[in-house]
Amino acid sequence: MTDPKRKRVLIIEDTDSVQMMVKWWITNDGFDVDVVSDGREALERVSSVSPDLIVLDVIDARSQWICGLP
């Protein structure tokens, strides 16, 4: 269960090693973290968790989206 006082960060990143590294840094700074691999997953997650901050990979190689937009 997450602490309601902790801020939630959504990471959108398609490279597994970068996901793990960024999640580790942000979690160690005291944030709750959700990680998704592409823009489509991000849209679904944003509607369910309402993150306080979104960190994203500018170019998503799988879907060819830029900044999470089609």
Secondary structure in CASP SS format (residue, H / E / C, confidence):
PFRMAT SS
TARGET T0000
AUTHOR 0000-0000-0000
METHOD secondary structure of the structure
MODEL  1
M C 1.00
T C 1.00
D C 1.00
P C 1.00
K C 1.00
R C 1.00
K C 1.00
R E 1.00
V E 1.00
L E 1.00
I E 1.00
I E 1.00
E C 1.00
D C 1.00
T C 1.00
D H 1.00
S H 1.00
V H 1.00
Q H 1.00
M H 1.00
M H 1.00
V H 1.00
K H 1.00
W H 1.00
W H 1.00
I H 1.00
T H 1.00
N H 1.00
D C 1.00
G C 1.00
F C 1.00
D E 1.00
V E 1.00
D E 1.00
V E 1.00
V E 1.00
S C 1.00
D C 1.00
G H 1.00
R H 1.00
E H 1.00
A H 1.00
L H 1.00
E H 1.00
R H 1.00
V H 1.00
S H 1.00
S H 1.00
V H 1.00
S C 1.00
P C 1.00
D C 1.00
L E 1.00
I E 1.00
V E 1.00
L E 1.00
D C 1.00
V C 1.00
I E 1.00
D E 1.00
A C 1.00
R C 1.00
S C 1.00
Q C 1.00
W E 1.00
I E 1.00
C C 1.00
G C 1.00
L E 1.00
P C 1.00
END
